[in-house]
Amino acid sequence: MKKPVFSLTGKADTALVVATGDLNEFNQPVKPVSLSQDAWRRLKKNKMALAGLYIVLFYSALSLCAPLLPLYPYERQEIQHIYLPPSLQSAGVVMLRTREAYFAKVMAQEKRSAYTAAEQAELAAMRADITTNPVHKRVYILGTDILGRDMLSRIIYGGRISIGIGVLGTITALIIGIFFGAMAGYAGGRVDNLIMRFVDVMYGLPYMLVVIILMAIVGRSIFILFVAIALVSWLTIARVVRGQIMSLKNAEFVQAAASVGAGTGRIIAKHLLPNTLGIIIVYATLSLPSFIMNESFLSFLGLGVSAPLASWGSLVSDGVKGMELYPWLLIAPAVAMTIFLFAMNFLGDGLRDSFDPQSKNRT
């Protein structure tokens, strides 16, 4: 609180009043803390949420900087390198050892201890090709697929597409949901009834079926994919924003803004929406994983991105087909996607607790 300086007469002397700042009960200055600063302070105490934040930032930086990284082209096919297992050795060495292991099994089945002339000639030709062809110097840390493409490169670029679809879809859903939710909550009456009845009708439709029908009618492309997902994903945020606006529109600061001539748009944009920002941020972090999962599901059904592009969902779909003989085709993209989804959920839960005013009493 502010404390004025009193004169010798015991009355407040306006000439001697100075701004001393907020003081606590011990007359010590108290620095004001904003909502975002207080939320960040409490978020830092949540170790899982903080770890999720760092993982999300790492994935985001990796996706944005993918063209600058020393990766092999994700669409480049090397037929000689098909189905190479993950290794830190060069592709030529892995090819040679894989072929030698195959000949060893054949020799054991045929109960012989030496290579045939044809096998020796094939191994000699392979060794000569390995030493002269620079392509065999490549190192595939996560192996290759059915067309000899680098799985590490495809997972990073696939994550770029999956995260991009999730971010764009979330932003689109937020824009639509915030607009209609704020309009319905502030206007009320017929406008509110009309918008909410439309939302109820949309809620009654099967979500994924609508997306699949749109994809089947319009066609397969990344743009159509995220638009189809976003067009039916704004319903929840519209209801959430509407509830928050309805609880705040009769507050004193809103009435004060209206009394000085502020219009409806200014009141909503400058006074109401900033007070719902915490809920909007939490919803965005919790809905982004659902967008990625929906895209992965559509790609798994063959309605997602088309070759040569790839997403985590399409890579998982390809990996399932050969998971018994080539398990790395499924494990690598599935682990990458699972880690990111867990990180986003931990971050969303942490943000929800950080922006919750009731959690101040628990931290």
N, C-alpha and C positions, 0 to 999 in steps of 0.2 A: 504494500500500500504506500501511497504518497504521504510524507510527513512534512508539514510546513514548519518554518522557523518562527518561533514566537518572540515578540519583543519583551522588554522588561515589564511592561504592564500586564503581561499574561495573555494578551490578545494576539491574534494572528496578524502579523504585519505584512501587508501585501507587497511592500517594497523589498522585504527580506526573504520572501518565499523563493526557494530554489528547488529545482527538480532533482531530488535525491534518488530517484529510482524506486523499485519495489523492495521492501524490507520484510524479513521474516520476524518471528517473535523475539529473536536475539539481536535485532537491529542490524542484521547482515544483509547486504544486497543480494537479491535473487535475480538470476538471469532468466528471462522468459524463454520457454521452450515451445516451439511450434508442434503441431500434430505430426508432421513428417519426421521431425527430429526425435520426438518421443517414440514414434513407431520404429525408427531405425535403431534407437537405443535398446528397445525391447527385442527387436529382431536379432540383434547381435548376441543376445543371451540364449537364443535358440540355436544350438549347434547344428542340428539336422537341417534347419531352414537355411542357415548360413552356408553349410556345405552344398545344399541344393542350389543356392545362388551362384556359388563359384563354378559348379558344374554347368549350369545354364549359360553363364558368361563364357566358359571355355568352349562349349558347343557352338555358341553364337559366333565367337571370334573365329573358330575353325571353319564354320560355314561361309562367313563373309570373306575370309582370306584364302579360300580354297584355290582360286585361280593363281594365287601367288605362291602356293606351296609347291615343293619339288615332287609332284605326283605324276604318275604316268597317266596319259589321257584315259578317262573312264570309258570311252567308246572304242578304244584301240583294241583290235582283235589280233591275237597271236595263236594260230591254230596249233603250233608246236607246244604251247604252254597250257593246254587245256587241263583242267582238274589238277593243278599242282597244289599240294598241301601247304599250309602256312610254314614259313621257314625264314631264317635270317641269312641263309646261304643264297648264292646266285641260282637263277633258274636252271642254268646248265647243269650245275652239280646236283640239284634236286631231280632233274630229269634223268641223269645218269644213274643215281642211286635208286630211283623208282624202277627203272628198267632192269637194273641188276637184281633188285629184290624180286621182280616178277620172274626173271630167268631162274633164280634160286628156287622158287616154288615149283617151277616146271621141272627142274632137275631133281628135286626131292620126289615129285610124283613119278617121274620116270626112272628113279633110282640110279642116277648117274652123277659123277663127280666133276665133270668137265663140260665146258661149253661146246656146242656144235660149231662147225665152220660158219654156218649162217649167223649164229648168235655172236660169234667173235667178230665177224665182219660188220654186223650192225652196231656193236659197241664201239668198234674202232672208228666207224664213220661218225658216230655220235660224238666221240671225243674230239675228232678233228673239227666237226662243226661247232662244237662248244668253244674251242680255242680261237676260231676265226670269225665267228658271227657275234657282233657286239650285242645283239638282242638278248643273247643268253646270259649277259652280265646283270640283267635285271634281278632285283630282289623283291619278292612278293611276301610281305610280312603276314598278310592274312590270306594268302593263296590266290587262286584264280578260279574262274567259273567255267561253264561249258564252252565258251568261245575264247578262252584264254585272256579274259579281261581282269585287270587288277581289282581284287575285292576291296582293298583299302581305299582306293580312289573312288570306287562306286559307292561305298558306304558313306564317305564324306560328302560326295556330291548328292547322294540320295538323301542324306540328312539335310542338306541345303534345301532341297525341294520340299521335304516333309515339314521342316521348321518354317519355311517360307509360306507354305499353304496354311499352316496353323496360325501364323502371325497375321497374314492377310485376311484369313477367314474370321479371326477374332476381332480385328479392327472393323471389318465390315459389319459383323454382328453387333458390336458395341455402338457403332454410328446409328444403325437402324433402331436398335433397342433403346438407346438413350433418347433418341428423338421422339419416338412414339410413347415411351414410358413417361418422359417429362411432360409431353403434351397432355396425355391422359390424366396424370396426377395433378397438374396445375389447373387445367381447364375444368375437369370434373363434368358432371351432368351428362348430356347427350354425347359429347365427344369422348368422355371416359367410357361410357357404355358401349359405344360403337367400336372403339379400339379394342377393348377388353373382350367383347364378344368375338371379334375377328381372331384375337389371340387364342381364345378357347377353341374355336373351330380348327385353327392350325394345330393346336395341341392334340386334337382328336385324330389327326392324320398320322399314319405310321411314318416316322421320321426317315429311316433309311430307305423305305420304299419310295418316298417322294424323291430322294436324292438319286436313287437308281433309275427311276423313270426319267428324270431330267437329263441324266447322263446318257441314257439310251436314246432319247429323242434328239437332243441338241448335238451330241457327239463327244468324243473324248479329247480333252485338252486340259492343261493345267489351269487356265483361266476359268473355264466352265466348271472344273472340279471344285475350286474354292468358292465360286459364286453359288453353286448348287448347295454346298454345305452351309454357307453363311446365310442364305435366304430363309432357311428354316431353323436357324440357331439363335435368333435374336429374341425369341419369345420369353425366355427366362429373365434375361437382363431387363427387358421391358417391364415385367412385373415387379422386379426388385426396385428399379428406379422409380416406378410409379408409387410404390409404397413409401419410399423415402421422401419423395416430393410431397405426398399428401400429409406426411407427418411434420413437414417443415414449412409448408406454405402459409400457415397461420402464425408462425413465430414472429416475435417482435421486430427482428432485424428485417424481415420481409415486409412487414407493415410499414416500417420506417422508410424503406426504399420506395415503396409505392406512394407514400405520402409526399415525397419530394419529386414525384413525377417520373419515376423509372418505369419504362415499359415492360410488357410481359417478357419479351425476349431477353432484355437486360437482367431482369430479376432471375430468370431461369439460368442464364449463362453465368452471371457474376455472383449470384448469392445462393442459389439452390444446388446447382450441380457441383460446385466446389465442396459442399458439405456432404456429398455422396461419393466423392472421389475415392475414399478408402474402400468402399464396397465395390466400386467399379474395378479398381486395381485387383482386388482379391478375385473377383469373378473372372477377369481376364487371365490371371495366372492359373486358375483352376479349369477354365474352359479350353485353353490352348492344348493341353494333353488330349482332351476329347476330340478336338479337330484332327490331331495327328492320328489318333486311333481310328476315326472314321475314314480318313484318307487311306490308312493302311488296310482297313477292311475292304474298301472298294478296290484297291490295287490287288488285294488277295483274290478278289472275285474276277479280276481282269477288267475292271471298269476304271482303273486309275490312270496313271501316266503311262504313256506308250514308249517303246524302245525307239532310240537308244537311251533315252532318259530313264532314270530309275529313282525310286523312293524306297524308304525302309520297308514299306508294305510289299512292293513288287519284289524286292530282294528276298524277303521272307517267303513269299509265294514261290519264287524260283528255288529257294533252298529246300523247301518241303519236298519237292519232286525228287531230289537226290540225297536226302538226309541220311539214308542208311549207308551209302557208299562214300559220300562226301559231306560229312557233318559240318565242316567249317562254313559251307555255303549258307547254312541256317543259323548256326551259333553266332557268328560274327555280327550280322545285322540285327539279330534278335537281342543280343546283349547291348549293343549300342543304343537301340531304341528303348529298351527297358531301363537302362541307367538314366536316360534323359527324362523319361516319363516319371520315374520315381523322384528325380530331382525337382521337376516342376510341381509335383504334388506336395513334396516337403516344403518347397518355397511358398506355395499357395496356402498351406496350413499355417505356416509361420506368419505370413502377411495377414491372414485372417485374425490370428491372435494378437498381432501387433497393433492393428487398427481397431480392435475391439476395446471400447472404453472400460468395459467391465474387467478386462484382463489386467488393468493397472493395479488392482487390489491383489492380484496373484503373482506379480513379478516384482 
